[in-house]
């Protein structure tokens, strides 16, 4: 199973919302460059809201599923504590070197639903147009 997130249009005044994409099976590239940073395919939605993914000469039909519990996409930011500021620090019993460093986590986006593509991809076949019919 392959899972990744995509950005969706942001709602006004809210946190950016992403959608998780779940594909059954494996994705392989022709060369050994891997998937990060490469274009995977085209994502479209039907008038009824059904997601469709076109990857190469294959099409996958999926459905939108709401997650039971939303996910938060977090970004870890390291910063140094001031030794004079003892109100924010917590005594964890770690060494002095570790207690000087602290991490903040910022919420980058929220994932509330996912697009599930569980069926096998179907080949896109382009039939020649017959004249005279």
N, C-alpha and C positions, 0 to 999 in steps of 0.2 A: 504494500500500500504506500502511495506517495501522497504527502500532504504538504501544502504550502499556502501562503496567504496572499491575497490581492487587495489593493486599495479600492474602495468604493467611494462614490460621491459623498462629500462631507455634509452633515446636517448643520444647519445654521446654529452657531453658538455652542456646539457640542464637541465632544472628543471625536477625532477621526474614526470612522468605522471601517474595518477590514472584513473580508469574507474568506473563510478557509475553503480550499479546494481539495477534494479527496478523490484520488484516482486509484482504481484497483490494478495491481500488477506493477510493472517496472517501466521506467522511461530510460531509454538509451539513446545516446547521440552517435552519429556516424563516426566522428573523430573522438579522441579521448579527452576533449576539453571539459567535459562535464556540463551540467545544466546551469549553475549559477552565472547570471549575466547574459545568458542566451535566451532568445525568443523561443517560447514553447509552442505557441499556436494562437488561434483567434477564439475569443470567447464571445458568444452572441446569446441573446435571449429571444424566445419566440414572443408573439403577442400575448400569449397566456402566461408568460413568465418562466417557461421551462428553459434551463441553460443548455447550450450546445457548444461543444468545443471542437474546432477543426485543427487537427495535428497532421501536417503533411497531407497525405491522400486518405485520411481516415476521419470519421466523424463519431463523436460520442454524445449521447443524449443523457442528461442527468436530471436531478431534482434539487430543489432548495429545501434544506432541513434546518430548523431552528435548534440551536444547542440548548441542552437543559440548563447549563450554567455558562455564562459568557466567559471568554478568556480575555485577559488584559495583556497587551504587548508591552513589555517593560524594557527600558534602556537603563543600563547600569552606569552611573557616573561616579567616579572616585574623586574625593576631595580630601584635603587635609583639615583636621580639626585644629582649632586654636587651643593651646594648652591652658590659657586663661579662662576660656569659656567652658566651665564644668557643668553647666545646666543641661546641655544637650548630650553629653557623653554618658555612657553607661559602663559601670565596672563589670567587665566580663571575665576578669581573671587572666586575660591575655597579656602578653609581654607589652612593654611600653611602646615598642616599635609598631606593633599591630594596632594599639589603641590610638595612635596618632592618625591612622588612616580610617576613613569611614566611607561608606558607599550610600549614595542616594539612588533611588529607583524612580524614574519618571514614566508615567503612563503615556505611551506613544499612540496607542490605538486600542479599540475594543473590538472583539470578534464575537458577534451574536448569532451568526448562522454560517452554514457551510453548504457548498455545492457538491453533491455526491454523484460520481460517475462510476456506477458499479457494473455496468454491462460491458461486454467486449466491444472494441471499436469496430465500426462497419466501414468497409472500403467505399470510397466515393468513385462511382463508375460513371463515366461520361459516355453515354450511348450516342452513336452518330445519328444525325437527323436524316430521316428517310424522305426523299422527295417524291411527290406524286401521290401521297396518301391523304 
